[in-house]
């Protein structure tokens, strides 16, 4: 069990070192694009999903309230 955990930690460290040694900045570009565009869009989609869920809950309540 420890060997698998150590292998995972080593893989993460190798990935981090690869970002550090990247002279051209290609990998860092992808990370920056993800940080600038993808993460805010994910937060926006999560918020919109909550709003849409509340809207459908409101509609289902209004349709069903005379029968409650």
N, C-alpha and C positions, 0 to 999 in steps of 0.2 A: 504494500500500500504506500509506503514512503517513497518507493522508487517512482511510482506513477506521479505522485505529488511533486517530487523533485524534478522529474522530467518536464512537467507542466511549467514549473517556475523557471527552469532553464530555457524553455522555449520562449517564454515571455521576455526573459532577459535578453536572449538573442535578438528578438524582434526589436526591443528598445535600442540595443546597440546598433542594429542595422539602420535605424532612423538617425542615430548619432553619427555614424560613419558615412552616410550618404552624401557624397560630394556634390552631386548634381541637384539635389533637392527634390527629386521626383516623388519619393514617398512622402516627404513632408508636405508637398503641394496637395496631395490627396487628403492628408489629414486636415490641413487648413480649410480646404473646400468643404469637407464634411463638417468641420466645426462651425464654419460661417453659414452654410446653407442648409445642410441636412438636419442638424440638431434643432435650430429654430423651427423648421418645417415640421419636425416630429412633434414638438411641443404644440404647435398650432393645430395639427391634426388631432392631437389628444384633446385639446380644448374644444375643437369643433365637434368631435365625437360626443363629448359630454353635452354640448348644447343640443345636438341632434337627438340624443337620447332623452333629454328633458322635454324637447318638443313633442316627440312621439308619445311620451308618457302623459303629457298634457292633453294631447288629442284623444288618446284612448280613455282618459278620465272623463273628458267632456262628452264623448260618445256613449260611455257607459253609465254616467251618473244618474239618469232617471230610473235605471233598473237596479240601483244599489239599495 
